[in-house]
């Protein structure tokens, strides 16, 4: 089963990487850029047939390793091709 | 209007960062991890009221700056709160 994880910075946390992207886009001639925020996207393929069990396992991974809970939020989507 | 961009490595391109995450999860005691792929997730807020125009602008940004088209794919989702 495949889990799609988004790790994003919490509201109010400065995002210098996003700012850099925004400036670079401006320098390339793109106008109207109001804000850019960069996060991480992680796809995890796990041997688990139950969607709820998979979700709880991946959320545990987020808390223990993938996300810095002080400054980051995570969301987990379980993409379930055919399997229960 | 907010655009959500996912940049992922193409199939077949080695992903050492994903492998490292997979190993770290294994070391933490998580079993059943079959594969981990890491990508980037970028949210761009642009001053554009037309969804199609916004999408084409953001796809242009992906080709010119955000994605390395040799090894990466991109997808653009336009999230449109109320505006046309």
N, CA and C atoms of all chains as a GROMACS GRO file, in nm:
protein
  504
    1UNK      N    1   0.084  -0.118   0.000
    1UNK     CA    2   0.000   0.000   0.000
    1UNK      C    3   0.089   0.124   0.000
    2UNK      N    4   0.046   0.225  -0.075
    2UNK     CA    5   0.131   0.344  -0.085
    2UNK      C    6   0.076   0.458  -0.001
    3UNK      N    7   0.165   0.518   0.078
    3UNK     CA    8   0.127   0.634   0.158
    3UNK      C    9   0.195   0.757   0.100
    4UNK      N   10   0.119   0.864   0.088
    4UNK     CA   11   0.175   0.991   0.040
    4UNK      C   12   0.178   1.088   0.156
    5UNK      N   13   0.297   1.134   0.189
    5UNK     CA   14   0.315   1.219   0.306
    5UNK      C   15   0.359   1.358   0.261
    6UNK      N   16   0.291   1.459   0.314
    6UNK     CA   17   0.333   1.598   0.291
    6UNK      C   18   0.383   1.655   0.423
    7UNK      N   19   0.503   1.709   0.421
    7UNK     CA   20   0.557   1.776   0.539
    7UNK      C   21   0.566   1.924   0.504
    8UNK      N   22   0.496   2.007   0.579
    8UNK     CA   23   0.499   2.150   0.550
    8UNK      C   24   0.535   2.229   0.675
    9UNK      N   25   0.594   2.343   0.656
    9UNK     CA   26   0.626   2.430   0.769
    9UNK      C   27   0.498   2.487   0.828
   10UNK      N   28   0.494   2.499   0.960
   10UNK     CA   29   0.377   2.558   1.023
   10UNK      C   30   0.364   2.705   0.987
   11UNK      N   31   0.240   2.754   0.992
   11UNK     CA   32   0.213   2.896   0.972
   11UNK      C   33   0.302   2.979   1.063
   12UNK      N   34   0.363   3.082   1.010
   12UNK     CA   35   0.441   3.171   1.094
   12UNK      C   36   0.588   3.134   1.101
   13UNK      N   37   0.623   3.013   1.060
   13UNK     CA   38   0.763   2.974   1.058
   13UNK      C   39   0.826   3.028   0.929
   14UNK      N   40   0.937   3.097   0.944
   14UNK     CA   41   1.003   3.155   0.827
   14UNK      C   42   1.048   3.045   0.732
   15UNK      N   43   1.037   3.071   0.602
   15UNK     CA   44   1.073   2.972   0.501
   15UNK      C   45   1.171   3.034   0.401
   16UNK      N   46   1.300   3.040   0.438
   16UNK     CA   47   1.399   3.105   0.350
   16UNK      C   48   1.412   3.037   0.214
   17UNK      N   49   1.391   2.904   0.212
   17UNK     CA   50   1.400   2.831   0.085
   17UNK      C   51   1.287   2.875  -0.009
   18UNK      N   52   1.168   2.888   0.047
   18UNK     CA   53   1.055   2.935  -0.033
   18UNK      C   54   1.078   3.077  -0.082
   19UNK      N   55   1.131   3.163   0.008
   19UNK     CA   56   1.161   3.301  -0.030
   19UNK      C   57   1.261   3.304  -0.146
   20UNK      N   58   1.363   3.217  -0.138
   20UNK     CA   59   1.465   3.212  -0.243
   20UNK      C   60   1.402   3.173  -0.376
   21UNK      N   61   1.312   3.075  -0.372
   21UNK     CA   62   1.244   3.034  -0.495
   21UNK      C   63   1.163   3.150  -0.551
   22UNK      N   64   1.092   3.221  -0.461
   22UNK     CA   65   1.012   3.334  -0.504
   22UNK      C   66   1.097   3.441  -0.572
   23UNK      N   67   1.214   3.471  -0.513
   23UNK     CA   68   1.302   3.572  -0.571
   23UNK      C   69   1.356   3.524  -0.706
   24UNK      N   70   1.392   3.397  -0.714
   24UNK     CA   71   1.446   3.343  -0.838
   24UNK      C   72   1.341   3.350  -0.949
   25UNK      N   73   1.216   3.319  -0.914
   25UNK     CA   74   1.108   3.327  -1.014
   25UNK      C   75   1.090   3.470  -1.060
   26UNK      N   76   1.098   3.565  -0.965
   26UNK     CA   77   1.088   3.706  -1.001
   26UNK      C   78   1.201   3.747  -1.095
   27UNK      N   79   1.321   3.699  -1.065
   27UNK     CA   80   1.437   3.733  -1.148
   27UNK      C   81   1.424   3.675  -1.288
   28UNK      N   82   1.350   3.565  -1.301
   28UNK     CA   83   1.328   3.504  -1.432
   28UNK      C   84   1.217   3.573  -1.510
   29UNK      N   85   1.154   3.672  -1.447
   29UNK     CA   86   1.052   3.748  -1.518
   29UNK      C   87   0.909   3.710  -1.484
   30UNK      N   88   0.890   3.616  -1.391
   30UNK     CA   89   0.753   3.582  -1.351
   30UNK      C   90   0.704   3.688  -1.254
   31UNK      N   91   0.589   3.750  -1.285
   31UNK     CA   92   0.536   3.849  -1.192
   31UNK      C   93   0.412   3.794  -1.122
   32UNK      N   94   0.368   3.867  -1.022
   32UNK     CA   95   0.247   3.826  -0.949
   32UNK      C   96   0.268   3.714  -0.850
   33UNK      N   97   0.395   3.684  -0.819
   33UNK     CA   98   0.423   3.582  -0.717
   33UNK      C   99   0.402   3.644  -0.580
   34UNK      N  100   0.305   3.597  -0.505
   34UNK     CA  101   0.279   3.657  -0.374
   34UNK      C  102   0.350   3.583  -0.262
   35UNK      N  103   0.355   3.453  -0.271
   35UNK     CA  104   0.420   3.378  -0.165
   35UNK      C  105   0.457   3.240  -0.217
   36UNK      N  106   0.571   3.190  -0.170
   36UNK     CA  107   0.613   3.054  -0.204
   36UNK      C  108   0.654   2.984  -0.076
   37UNK      N  109   0.603   2.864  -0.055
   37UNK     CA  110   0.641   2.785   0.062
   37UNK      C  111   0.688   2.650   0.010
   38UNK      N  112   0.803   2.606   0.059
   38UNK     CA  113   0.850   2.475   0.014
   38UNK      C  114   0.835   2.372   0.125
   39UNK      N  115   0.788   2.256   0.088
   39UNK     CA  116   0.777   2.146   0.182
   39UNK      C  117   0.836   2.021   0.124
   40UNK      N  118   0.815   1.910   0.193
   40UNK     CA  119   0.866   1.782   0.145
   40UNK      C  120   0.750   1.692   0.108
   41UNK      N  121   0.775   1.605   0.012
   41UNK     CA  122   0.674   1.509  -0.030
   41UNK      C  123   0.741   1.372  -0.031
   42UNK      N  124   0.686   1.280   0.045
   42UNK     CA  125   0.749   1.150   0.058
   42UNK      C  126   0.647   1.041   0.026
   43UNK      N  127   0.684   0.950  -0.063
   43UNK     CA  128   0.600   0.835  -0.093
   43UNK      C  129   0.660   0.712  -0.025
   44UNK      N  130   0.578   0.644   0.054
   44UNK     CA  131   0.625   0.526   0.124
   44UNK      C  132   0.540   0.406   0.082
   45UNK      N  133   0.608   0.303   0.033
   45UNK     CA  134   0.538   0.179  -0.004
   45UNK      C  135   0.554   0.083   0.113
   46UNK      N  136   0.443   0.049   0.179
   46UNK     CA  137   0.455  -0.041   0.294
   46UNK      C  138   0.374  -0.168   0.273
   47UNK      N  139   0.428  -0.278   0.330
   47UNK     CA  140   0.360  -0.408   0.324
   47UNK      C  141   0.253  -0.410   0.432
   48UNK      N  142   0.137  -0.361   0.398
   48UNK     CA  143   0.027  -0.350   0.496
   48UNK      C  144  -0.100  -0.354   0.414
   49UNK      N  145  -0.195  -0.438   0.451
   49UNK     CA  146  -0.316  -0.448   0.369
   49UNK      C  147  -0.432  -0.367   0.425
   50UNK      N  148  -0.420  -0.326   0.551
   50UNK     CA  149  -0.529  -0.250   0.612
   50UNK      C  150  -0.497  -0.101   0.609
   51UNK      N  151  -0.586  -0.023   0.549
   51UNK     CA  152  -0.560   0.119   0.528
   51UNK      C  153  -0.543   0.194   0.660
   52UNK      N  154  -0.627   0.161   0.757
   52UNK     CA  155  -0.619   0.231   0.886
   52UNK      C  156  -0.487   0.200   0.958
   53UNK      N  157  -0.447   0.071   0.951
   53UNK     CA  158  -0.321   0.032   1.014
   53UNK      C  159  -0.204   0.102   0.944
   54UNK      N  160  -0.212   0.109   0.810
   54UNK     CA  161  -0.107   0.175   0.733
   54UNK      C  162  -0.098   0.322   0.772
   55UNK      N  163  -0.215   0.385   0.781
   55UNK     CA  164  -0.216   0.528   0.815
   55UNK      C  165  -0.155   0.551   0.953
   56UNK      N  166  -0.193   0.468   1.050
   56UNK     CA  167  -0.143   0.492   1.186
   56UNK      C  168   0.008   0.466   1.192
   57UNK      N  169   0.055   0.368   1.114
   57UNK     CA  170   0.198   0.340   1.110
   57UNK      C  171   0.275   0.458   1.049
   58UNK      N  172   0.222   0.511   0.940
   58UNK     CA  173   0.293   0.621   0.871
   58UNK      C  174   0.288   0.748   0.957
   59UNK      N  175   0.177   0.770   1.027
   59UNK     CA  176   0.171   0.888   1.116
   59UNK      C  177   0.274   0.875   1.228
   60UNK      N  178   0.294   0.752   1.273
   60UNK     CA  179   0.396   0.727   1.374
   60UNK      C  180   0.535   0.759   1.318
   61UNK      N  181   0.558   0.719   1.193
   61UNK     CA  182   0.686   0.751   1.127
   61UNK      C  183   0.707   0.902   1.119
   62UNK      N  184   0.600   0.974   1.087
   62UNK     CA  185   0.611   1.120   1.076
   62UNK      C  186   0.653   1.180   1.210
   63UNK      N  187   0.588   1.134   1.316
   63UNK     CA  188   0.619   1.191   1.448
   63UNK      C  189   0.759   1.156   1.493
   64UNK      N  190   0.804   1.032   1.457
   64UNK     CA  191   0.934   0.988   1.509
   64UNK      C  192   1.052   1.028   1.423
   65UNK      N  193   1.031   1.046   1.293
   65UNK     CA  194   1.146   1.072   1.207
   65UNK      C  195   1.122   1.181   1.102
   66UNK      N  196   1.010   1.169   1.031
   66UNK     CA  197   0.998   1.248   0.907
   66UNK      C  198   0.976   1.396   0.931
   67UNK      N  199   0.896   1.429   1.032
   67UNK     CA  200   0.864   1.570   1.054
   67UNK      C  201   0.926   1.619   1.184
   68UNK      N  202   0.965   1.743   1.186
   68UNK     CA  203   1.006   1.811   1.310
   68UNK      C  204   0.881   1.878   1.365
   69UNK      N  205   0.822   1.814   1.466
   69UNK     CA  206   0.690   1.857   1.512
   69UNK      C  207   0.689   1.998   1.572
   70UNK      N  208   0.806   2.050   1.602
   70UNK     CA  209   0.812   2.186   1.657
   70UNK      C  210   0.776   2.289   1.550
   71UNK      N  211   0.824   2.265   1.430
   71UNK     CA  212   0.803   2.366   1.324
   71UNK      C  213   0.728   2.314   1.203
   72UNK      N  214   0.700   2.183   1.200
   72UNK     CA  215   0.638   2.128   1.079
   72UNK      C  216   0.507   2.054   1.107
   73UNK      N  217   0.419   2.057   1.008
   73UNK     CA  218   0.298   1.975   1.010
   73UNK      C  219   0.312   1.863   0.910
   74UNK      N  220   0.235   1.756   0.929
   74UNK     CA  221   0.236   1.650   0.828
   74UNK      C  222   0.093   1.611   0.793
   75UNK      N  223   0.074   1.565   0.672
   75UNK     CA  224  -0.052   1.503   0.634
   75UNK      C  225  -0.021   1.371   0.566
   76UNK      N  226  -0.104   1.272   0.591
   76UNK     CA  227  -0.082   1.139   0.534
   76UNK      C  228  -0.203   1.102   0.449
   77UNK      N  229  -0.181   1.067   0.324
   77UNK     CA  230  -0.286   1.013   0.238
   77UNK      C  231  -0.251   0.870   0.204
   78UNK      N  232  -0.348   0.782   0.224
   78UNK     CA  233  -0.323   0.643   0.187
   78UNK      C  234  -0.386   0.620   0.050
   79UNK      N  235  -0.300   0.593  -0.048
   79UNK     CA  236  -0.348   0.563  -0.184
   79UNK      C  237  -0.354   0.412  -0.196
   80UNK      N  238  -0.474   0.364  -0.219
   80UNK     CA  239  -0.496   0.221  -0.206
   80UNK      C  240  -0.541   0.161  -0.340
   81UNK      N  241  -0.449   0.108  -0.418
   81UNK     CA  242  -0.488   0.052  -0.547
   81UNK      C  243  -0.547  -0.088  -0.530
   82UNK      N  244  -0.679  -0.094  -0.534
   82UNK     CA  245  -0.753  -0.221  -0.533
   82UNK      C  246  -0.754  -0.291  -0.397
   83UNK      N  247  -0.641  -0.303  -0.331
   83UNK     CA  248  -0.634  -0.378  -0.205
   83UNK      C  249  -0.730  -0.319  -0.102
   84UNK      N  250  -0.774  -0.403  -0.003
   84UNK     CA  251  -0.868  -0.358   0.099
   84UNK      C  252  -0.799  -0.263   0.194
   85UNK      N  253  -0.451   3.308  -0.610
   85UNK     CA  254  -0.481   3.167  -0.634
   85UNK      C  255  -0.361   3.082  -0.594
   86UNK      N  256  -0.389   2.967  -0.531
   86UNK     CA  257  -0.279   2.886  -0.482
   86UNK      C  258  -0.254   2.766  -0.574
   87UNK      N  259  -0.128   2.748  -0.610
   87UNK     CA  260  -0.089   2.632  -0.691
   87UNK      C  261  -0.007   2.538  -0.605
   88UNK      N  262  -0.039   2.410  -0.613
   88UNK     CA  263   0.036   2.310  -0.539
   88UNK      C  264   0.117   2.228  -0.638
   89UNK      N  265   0.248   2.230  -0.621
   89UNK     CA  266   0.336   2.165  -0.717
   89UNK      C  267   0.407   2.048  -0.650
   90UNK      N  268   0.404   1.934  -0.715
   90UNK     CA  269   0.482   1.819  -0.670
   90UNK      C  270   0.593   1.792  -0.770
   91UNK      N  271   0.715   1.784  -0.720
   91UNK     CA  272   0.828   1.750  -0.805
   91UNK      C  273   0.878   1.613  -0.759
   92UNK      N  274   0.873   1.516  -0.847
   92UNK     CA  275   0.916   1.381  -0.809
   92UNK      C  276   1.021   1.330  -0.907
   93UNK      N  277   1.106   1.243  -0.859
   93UNK     CA  278   1.206   1.182  -0.946
   93UNK      C  279   1.138   1.088  -1.044
   94UNK      N  280   1.188   1.085  -1.167
   94UNK     CA  281   1.132   0.993  -1.266
   94UNK      C  282   1.160   0.849  -1.226
   95UNK      N  283   1.073   0.761  -1.274
   95UNK     CA  284   1.093   0.617  -1.254
   95UNK      C  285   1.232   0.579  -1.301
   96UNK      N  286   1.302   0.501  -1.220
   96UNK     CA  287   1.431   0.450  -1.263
   96UNK      C  288   1.547   0.536  -1.219
   97UNK      N  289   1.518   0.661  -1.177
   97UNK     CA  290   1.625   0.747  -1.127
   97UNK      C  291   1.651   0.710  -0.980
   98UNK      N  292   1.777   0.685  -0.948
   98UNK     CA  293   1.811   0.647  -0.811
   98UNK      C  294   1.775   0.759  -0.714
   99UNK      N  295   1.727   0.722  -0.596
   99UNK     CA  296   1.685   0.820  -0.496
   99UNK      C  297   1.757   0.790  -0.364
  100UNK      N  298   1.881   0.833  -0.349
  100UNK     CA  299   1.957   0.803  -0.228
  100UNK      C  300   1.893   0.860  -0.102
  101UNK      N  301   1.828   0.976  -0.116
  101UNK     CA  302   1.763   1.037   0.000
  101UNK      C  303   1.646   0.950   0.049
  102UNK      N  304   1.569   0.899  -0.047
  102UNK     CA  305   1.461   0.809  -0.012
  102UNK      C  306   1.514   0.681   0.052
  103UNK      N  307   1.622   0.628  -0.005
  103UNK     CA  308   1.683   0.507   0.051
  103UNK      C  309   1.728   0.532   0.195
  104UNK      N  310   1.788   0.648   0.219
  104UNK     CA  311   1.835   0.682   0.354
  104UNK      C  312   1.718   0.687   0.452
  105UNK      N  313   1.607   0.746   0.408
  105UNK     CA  314   1.489   0.751   0.495
  105UNK      C  315   1.440   0.610   0.524
  106UNK      N  316   1.437   0.526   0.420
  106UNK     CA  317   1.394   0.387   0.438
  106UNK      C  318   1.480   0.313   0.540
  107UNK      N  319   1.612   0.331   0.529
  107UNK     CA  320   1.703   0.265   0.624
  107UNK      C  321   1.682   0.319   0.765
  108UNK      N  322   1.665   0.451   0.777
  108UNK     CA  323   1.646   0.511   0.909
  108UNK      C  324   1.518   0.460   0.973
  109UNK      N  325   1.412   0.446   0.892
  109UNK     CA  326   1.287   0.393   0.946
  109UNK      C  327   1.305   0.248   0.992
  110UNK      N  328   1.380   0.171   0.914
  110UNK     CA  329   1.409   0.033   0.953
  110UNK      C  330   1.486   0.029   1.085
  111UNK      N  331   1.583   0.119   1.099
  111UNK     CA  332   1.664   0.123   1.220
  111UNK      C  333   1.581   0.162   1.341
  112UNK      N  334   1.473   0.238   1.317
  112UNK     CA  335   1.384   0.277   1.427
  112UNK      C  336   1.286   0.167   1.463
  113UNK      N  337   1.289   0.057   1.388
  113UNK     CA  338   1.203  -0.055   1.423
  113UNK      C  339   1.078  -0.069   1.337
  114UNK      N  340   1.063   0.017   1.238
  114UNK     CA  341   0.949   0.004   1.148
  114UNK      C  342   0.979  -0.106   1.046
  115UNK      N  343   0.891  -0.206   1.038
  115UNK     CA  344   0.915  -0.312   0.939
  115UNK      C  345   0.814  -0.299   0.825
  116UNK      N  346   0.839  -0.375   0.720
  116UNK     CA  347   0.747  -0.375   0.606
  116UNK      C  348   0.762  -0.255   0.514
  117UNK      N  349   0.871  -0.180   0.529
  117UNK     CA  350   0.896  -0.068   0.439
  117UNK      C  351   0.951  -0.123   0.308
  118UNK      N  352   0.878  -0.109   0.200
  118UNK     CA  353   0.923  -0.165   0.072
  118UNK      C  354   1.000  -0.063  -0.011
  119UNK      N  355   0.954   0.059  -0.009
  119UNK     CA  356   1.022   0.160  -0.090
  119UNK      C  357   0.987   0.299  -0.037
  120UNK      N  358   1.084   0.389  -0.043
  120UNK     CA  359   1.059   0.527  -0.004
  120UNK      C  360   1.116   0.616  -0.115
  121UNK      N  361   1.038   0.712  -0.160
  121UNK     CA  362   1.085   0.808  -0.259
  121UNK      C  363   1.058   0.947  -0.204
  122UNK      N  364   1.160   1.032  -0.210
  122UNK     CA  365   1.138   1.168  -0.162
  122UNK      C  366   1.129   1.266  -0.277
  123UNK      N  367   1.032   1.353  -0.268
  123UNK     CA  368   1.018   1.458  -0.368
  123UNK      C  369   1.001   1.592  -0.300
  124UNK      N  370   0.970   1.693  -0.380
  124UNK     CA  371   0.951   1.826  -0.325
  124UNK      C  372   0.805   1.867  -0.341
  125UNK      N  373   0.760   1.949  -0.250
  125UNK     CA  374   0.624   1.999  -0.253
  125UNK      C  375   0.631   2.151  -0.238
  126UNK      N  376   0.580   2.222  -0.335
  126UNK     CA  377   0.592   2.368  -0.333
  126UNK      C  378   0.454   2.430  -0.349
  127UNK      N  379   0.421   2.522  -0.259
  127UNK     CA  380   0.295   2.597  -0.270
  127UNK      C  381   0.328   2.737  -0.319
  128UNK      N  382   0.263   2.776  -0.426
  128UNK     CA  383   0.286   2.909  -0.483
  128UNK      C  384   0.155   2.987  -0.483
  129UNK      N  385   0.159   3.103  -0.422
  129UNK     CA  386   0.042   3.191  -0.421
  129UNK      C  387   0.063   3.294  -0.531
  130UNK      N  388  -0.021   3.292  -0.635
  130UNK     CA  389   0.000   3.388  -0.743
  130UNK      C  390  -0.123   3.477  -0.763
  131UNK      N  391  -0.095   3.601  -0.803
  131UNK     CA  392  -0.201   3.697  -0.830
  131UNK      C  393  -0.254   3.669  -0.970
  132UNK      N  394  -0.349   3.580  -0.978
  132UNK     CA  395  -0.403   3.538  -1.108
  132UNK      C  396  -0.544   3.490  -1.080
  133UNK      N  397  -0.641   3.539  -1.154
  133UNK     CA  398  -0.778   3.499  -1.123
  133UNK      C  399  -0.827   3.386  -1.212
  134UNK      N  400  -0.758   3.362  -1.323
  134UNK     CA  401  -0.801   3.256  -1.414
  134UNK      C  402  -0.722   3.128  -1.388
  135UNK      N  403  -0.794   3.019  -1.358
  135UNK     CA  404  -0.728   2.894  -1.319
  135UNK      C  405  -0.638   2.840  -1.431
  136UNK      N  406  -0.686   2.848  -1.556
  136UNK     CA  407  -0.607   2.796  -1.667
  136UNK      C  408  -0.479   2.876  -1.686
  137UNK      N  409  -0.492   3.009  -1.675
  137UNK     CA  410  -0.375   3.096  -1.689
  137UNK      C  411  -0.276   3.067  -1.578
  138UNK      N  412  -0.329   3.048  -1.455
  138UNK     CA  413  -0.243   3.018  -1.341
  138UNK      C  414  -0.169   2.887  -1.364
  139UNK      N  415  -0.242   2.786  -1.411
  139UNK     CA  416  -0.180   2.656  -1.433
  139UNK      C  417  -0.068   2.666  -1.537
  140UNK      N  418  -0.096   2.736  -1.646
  140UNK     CA  419   0.005   2.742  -1.752
  140UNK      C  420   0.128   2.819  -1.705
  141UNK      N  421   0.105   2.922  -1.622
  141UNK     CA  422   0.216   3.000  -1.567
  141UNK      C  423   0.301   2.912  -1.475
  142UNK      N  424   0.237   2.837  -1.389
  142UNK     CA  425   0.310   2.755  -1.292
  142UNK      C  426   0.383   2.640  -1.364
  143UNK      N  427   0.320   2.585  -1.469
  143UNK     CA  428   0.390   2.479  -1.545
  143UNK      C  429   0.515   2.536  -1.611
  144UNK      N  430   0.505   2.660  -1.655
  144UNK     CA  431   0.620   2.727  -1.714
  144UNK      C  432   0.731   2.744  -1.608
  145UNK      N  433   0.691   2.780  -1.485
  145UNK     CA  434   0.788   2.792  -1.375
  145UNK      C  435   0.857   2.658  -1.350
  146UNK      N  436   0.779   2.551  -1.355
  146UNK     CA  437   0.836   2.418  -1.331
  146UNK      C  438   0.943   2.387  -1.435
  147UNK      N  439   0.910   2.413  -1.561
  147UNK     CA  440   1.005   2.380  -1.668
  147UNK      C  441   1.130   2.467  -1.660
  148UNK      N  442   1.112   2.595  -1.620
  148UNK     CA  443   1.226   2.687  -1.623
  148UNK      C  444   1.310   2.686  -1.497
  149UNK      N  445   1.250   2.652  -1.383
  149UNK     CA  446   1.326   2.662  -1.258
  149UNK      C  447   1.306   2.546  -1.162
  150UNK      N  448   1.180   2.512  -1.136
  150UNK     CA  449   1.153   2.427  -1.021
  150UNK      C  450   1.195   2.282  -1.041
  151UNK      N  451   1.176   2.230  -1.162
  151UNK     CA  452   1.207   2.088  -1.185
  151UNK      C  453   1.325   2.073  -1.280
  152UNK      N  454   1.403   1.972  -1.257
  152UNK     CA  455   1.508   1.934  -1.351
  152UNK      C  456   1.446   1.830  -1.445
  153UNK      N  457   1.409   1.876  -1.565
  153UNK     CA  458   1.328   1.792  -1.653
  153UNK      C  459   1.401   1.664  -1.699
  154UNK      N  460   1.531   1.659  -1.680
  154UNK     CA  461   1.605   1.539  -1.720
  154UNK      C  462   1.572   1.423  -1.626
  155UNK      N  463   1.560   1.453  -1.496
  155UNK     CA  464   1.539   1.345  -1.400
  155UNK      C  465   1.411   1.358  -1.318
  156UNK      N  466   1.339   1.469  -1.336
  156UNK     CA  467   1.222   1.491  -1.251
  156UNK      C  468   1.094   1.513  -1.331
  157UNK      N  469   0.983   1.472  -1.272
  157UNK     CA  470   0.850   1.504  -1.323
  157UNK      C  471   0.785   1.608  -1.233
  158UNK      N  472   0.690   1.680  -1.287
  158UNK     CA  473   0.615   1.772  -1.202
  158UNK      C  474   0.465   1.755  -1.225
  159UNK      N  475   0.386   1.782  -1.121
  159UNK     CA  476   0.242   1.792  -1.137
  159UNK      C  477   0.197   1.922  -1.071
  160UNK      N  478   0.099   1.987  -1.132
  160UNK     CA  479   0.048   2.114  -1.081
  160UNK      C  480  -0.100   2.099  -1.050
  161UNK      N  481  -0.138   2.132  -0.927
  161UNK     CA  482  -0.280   2.137  -0.890
  161UNK      C  483  -0.313   2.281  -0.854
  162UNK      N  484  -0.420   2.330  -0.914
  162UNK     CA  485  -0.463   2.466  -0.881
  162UNK      C  486  -0.575   2.455  -0.778
  163UNK      N  487  -0.548   2.504  -0.658
  163UNK     CA  488  -0.650   2.505  -0.552
  163UNK      C  489  -0.713   2.642  -0.552
  164UNK      N  490  -0.841   2.645  -0.576
  164UNK     CA  491  -0.906   2.771  -0.607
  164UNK      C  492  -1.016   2.801  -0.506
  165UNK      N  493  -0.982   2.878  -0.400
  165UNK     CA  494  -1.084   2.908  -0.300
  165UNK      C  495  -1.175   3.020  -0.345
  166UNK      N  496  -1.293   2.984  -0.392
  166UNK     CA  497  -1.399   3.077  -0.429
  166UNK      C  498  -1.375   3.153  -0.560
  167UNK      N  499  -1.255   3.206  -0.579
  167UNK     CA  500  -1.231   3.287  -0.699
  167UNK      C  501  -1.255   3.206  -0.825
  168UNK      N  502  -1.285   3.278  -0.935
  168UNK     CA  503  -1.316   3.209  -1.062
  168UNK      C  504  -1.192   3.157  -1.125
   0.00000   0.00000   0.00000
